[in-house]
Amino acid sequence: MVDLGELGRGTPMPVQFGPGFPRTMHGALHIKTTWSTTHLEAGSVLCMRRRLISWIISCYDIYVIKKKARLTTREFQELAEFRYQIRRFLRFSEDQARACGIEAQQHQLLLAIKGLPRGAKPTIGELASRMMIRHHSAVELVNRLTLQGAVQRVTAVDDHREVHVRLTMTGETLLHRLSVAHHDELRAGGPELMKALSKVLGGE
């Protein structure tokens, strides 16, 4: 086991992980270093101990990541099925948006505006963040939806320097139609999606 008590006593300090510690592809992890208190200023011993502990934890973390990376065929199949179920729903969403005369991202923008968390402001920056797209991409989406009459830019009441994006009646009607269709699809296909997710997370 690791004996940190030897650190700073001026003698060679073999540091080994106990039998319970995982082994790497090259065998057990070992450290062998020599520390001398004559070369350490006040406080250095504690600092070295902390660094050693951090190193040990880092090695263990790397081991866990490597172990998790070795997936079984079944786990790959479960991930593939989950990804398929997600893509199936996204394809449905894309088709529905196009049937309504807009692109999938434009639908997402309408939903982002309507579904902002309490206290969040519908600025271009906030909407870009919620959609995980660049600011200029959000501007282009707003511009196109503005031309279609689905959204409008308005000056914020509490700060005239701020511009908010609001849904128009056309946008509200369009979003409602799409949202009803998505709710129906999730009720129909949701159980398969949840089943796939449950398997990925270790359920049956």
N, C-alpha and C positions, 0 to 999 in steps of 0.2 A: 504494500500500500504506500501511498505518498506520505512521507514523513517531513512535513514542513518545519518541524522543530529543529532539524539539523541545519536549516538554512542560516548561515551567518556564524557558524561555530569554527570556521577556519579549517574544516576537514572535508575530504571528498564526500559528496552527498549523492549516492545512487538513488534515483527516484524511479520507482516502477509502479505501474498500475496493477491493482490486485487482480485476481483470477476472474472476477466478475466483469472487469472492464473489457469491452469489445476489442477484438484483434483486427488489424488491418490485413491487406493482402500480403504484406511483407512480414507478417508476424506481429508479436506483441510490441506495443509502443514502450520505449524505454528512454529515460533521460539520465545522463550522468554528467554532472557539472561540479566544479569546485568553487566555493565561495570563501572569501577571507574577510573577516571583519576589519582588518587593517586597511582594506581598500574601499570600505563602505563608510560613508558619512552617516551622521545621525538620521534616522528615518529611512535609510536606504533598504535595510533588511525588510521592513514592512512592505515597502514598495515592491521589492523583488518577490516577496511572497504573493502579493496580489497579482503581479504579472504572471507568475507561475500558475496560479489558480485559473486565471483568465485563459492561459494557454491550454490547460487541461480541458476546460469547458469547451473551448473552440475545437479541439480535437474530437471531443465527443459529439459536438454538433455536426461536424463534417461527417463523422461516421453515420450518424442518424440519417443525414441527407442522402449519403451513398446507399444506405440500406433501403431507404424508401424509394430510391430510384430504380431498384431492381424489382420491377413489377412482374407479376405473373401474366400468363396469356389471358386468364379470366379477367384480371384487372384491366388489361388493355381493351378487352371486349366490352366491359362495363363502361369505360370511359368513352369508347366509340359509340355505344348506344346512347349515352347521355348527350354526347355532342350531336348525334343524329336527331334526337328529340328536340334539342334547342334549335338546330337548323331548320327542322320541319316547321316549328312555330314561326321562326323568323321569315321563312319563305311565305307562309300564309300572310304574315303581316305586310310583307312587301307587295304581294299580289293585291291585297285589300286596298292599300294606299294607291296603287296605280289605277285600280278600278274607280277610285274616287277622283282621279285626275291629278294626284300629287305623288311625289317621290317618298320613299320610306323615311328619309331623314327629315323631310318636311313634316311628316306625321309625328315623328319623335319630338320635333321642336314644339308643335302644338301641344303635345302631351306634357312636355317639360314646363311650358308656360302655365298650363292649367294645374299641374300637380306639384308646383313648387312647395317646399316645406314652409311651415308658418314662419314668418319673419324674413324670408328670403325675398329679394327684390328681382323682378324680371328684367334685369339689365342684360345687355349682350354678353358681358363677361360672365355673369352668373349662368346664363343659358349655355354658353360655350363650355363652362366647367361641368355642368350637369350632363351634357351630351358627350363630354370628353373629346371635343374637337377644337381646332384653332379659332381664335377670335375672328379672323377674316372669313373663315368658313361659315361661322354663325351669322355674320353680316350678310353674306350672300344668300343664305337660307331665308333670313328675314326679308331681304329685298324681294326675293321671288314670291314669298307668301304675301307680301304687301301688294305686289302687282296683281295677285289673284284675289285680293280683298279679304284674305283670311286673318291678317294681323295688321296692327297699326302702331306706329311709334307715338308715344305721348310723353310730355314733360312731367317729371315727378312733382307731386304736390309739395312735398316737404323740402325738395332741393331742386331748384330750376336748372341746375347744371347737369342733372341726371336725366337720362332718357330711358323710359321703360317700354317694353313690348307687350301689347295687350291683344287678346283675341277679339275679333269683330263678331257680329252675329253669324256671319258666314263661317268663320273659323270655329265658333262654338258648335254650330250644326254639323259641320264636317267632322270635328273631333268626336262628337257624341255618336255619330253613325259608326265611325271606326272603332270606338271603344266598346260599343255594344257587340260588334262582330268579334272583337278580341275576347271579350268575356265569354261569349258562347263557345269559341274555339278552345279556350282554356278549360271550360267545364267539360268539354268532350275529350280533349287530348291531355288535359292536366294530369290525370291519374297515371298515364304512361310516363310522363315526364318525371313525376314524383317517384315513381317506382324505379326509374333509371337512376335518379339522384340518390335514392336510398341505398341502392346496391354499391354505388361509388363510395358512399360514406360508411359502408360496412354493414348495412342492414340486409334484410332478405328481400 
